[in-house]
Amino acid sequence: MSSRRAAWPLVAVFTAGYLASYLLPTIVGRLSVHLGLTPAQAGLVGSALLLSSASAGFTLAGRVERYGSRTPARVGLVLAAVGYGSAALAGSVPLVVASVMVGGFGSGAATAVAAAGIAAQRDPHRTSSLGLLTVSATAGALYLTIPHLGGGHRLPFAAIALVALLVWPATTRLNGPTPPEESASRITGRLPHRRSGLVLAGGMLVWSMAQNALWGVSSRIGVVQVGLSEVTVGAVFAAALGAGLLGVMGAGVLGARVGRAVPIGLGTVIIAGSIVVSSSARDLGSFATGEILWNTVYPVVLSYLIGLAASLDVRGRWAVLAGSASSVGVACGPLLGSVLSEEAGYPAMGLILGAATLLVAAPVTAVALHTGGRPLVPGSVRRRGGAPAALLAATTGSLSGAVPKLGSPEQAVTELRVRRRRLVRSAIRTAGPDGGPGQSNAYASTSDR
C-alpha cells in the first residue's frame, strides 16, 4: 500500500487516539462535579487514563512494523470503544477508573499506530498537521454541544467511544503484518540518533506535562476564578480550538520553509506567556485571550515536534517513543495542575508552568537545529517532510542499516555519491572494453550530479 493511500486512515486513527486528551478538561470537571471527587482525585483519574495510554505506546514502540498497522489499530479502537463505553455506563468510581484505563490503553495503541505510520509518510509534518486539524475540529464541535446536553460524566466518554467505532472501518485501508523474511531484514538495526532522540523525548515529556497541567484545570479556572458558566467556558474552549485549526492550517502551509527550530523555539516562548495570562485571568477577556492564544500556538508547535521525532527514524520508532514520553507528561499534567492550584493558587501555578515551559525550549530547539531544523536551501537535497532525500537511498543495500546523520545533509549526499562512484567503477570493470569510452564518461558524469 502506498504511503499516500494510507494517509487518511492514519489521520482518522490519530483523531480517535488523541481525542481523549483534548477532552480532558471536561472529563476532569465532570468527574469532580457528578461523581463527588475532589479536584485532585478527578485529576488523578485523568492521569490514570493518560498513563495507560502512554504504556500502550511504549509497548508498541518498534513493533508496529512487525505486526502491521491494521491489527494493532483495530485492537486499540475496540479497547477504546469498550473502555470508554463502560465508563459512560458505570456509576461507581472504581468501575469508572478501571474502564478509563482500558479505554486509555486503546487510545494509546491507536496513537502509536498513527505515529509510526506518519513517520513513514513522504511528508510527515503535513500528515501530522492534518491529524491535529481533524482532532481539533472534532473536539471543538464536542465542546460546543456537550455543555447543552447534560449527561453528567457519561457524555464525554460516550462521545470518545462513538468516535472510535466510527473510525474502525478506516482500518481496512491500513497495512497488514510484514512478511517474516522482510521483517527480519527491516527490523534489525540500532535506533539512530539516540542522544537527540532522548533529549527530544525528555523535553516533550516536560513540555506536555506543563501544557496539560493547565489544560486539566482550565475549566475550573473559568468557573471558579473567573466566575463563568460551563456553557460560556465551553464556548471559549470551542473558540480556542477553532483558532487552533487556523494555527494548524498555517503550519501546514508554512511546512519546512523556515525549518523546525524557529516554530518550536518561538512558539514555546509564546505558549509560556499564554499560560501565565490564562492562569491569572480575572475576567472573560483575559481568560479568553490566554486560552485562544495558547490553543492557536500549541498545536503548531506540537505538529513540528511530531515531525521532528518522525524525521529521526523513518521506521517511526522515535515518533512512537517520543509520543509515549509526551503521553507520560500529559498523564502527569492533570494531577500536577490540581495539586499546584490547590496548594499555591492558579496564578502561582501559571508562573511555575510557564517557567518550566521556557526551560524546555532551549534543549528541544537545539535538537531541531542539530537534526535539520534550519530553513531549506537549494542544494540541501531534502524530502518535503524535512529529512534528507538521501536518507532512504543511502540505506539501500546497507548491511548495517546505518542512517546518515540528519543534521548533515551534505555529508549524506557525499557518502551517497562515493557509493555510486564505486558501483559505477565496478560495473565498468565488469563490462570490459565493450562498454566503450563514451559509455564510461556518461556514467561518470551521472554519478557526480
Beta strands, then each sheet from edge to edge (+ up, - down):
end
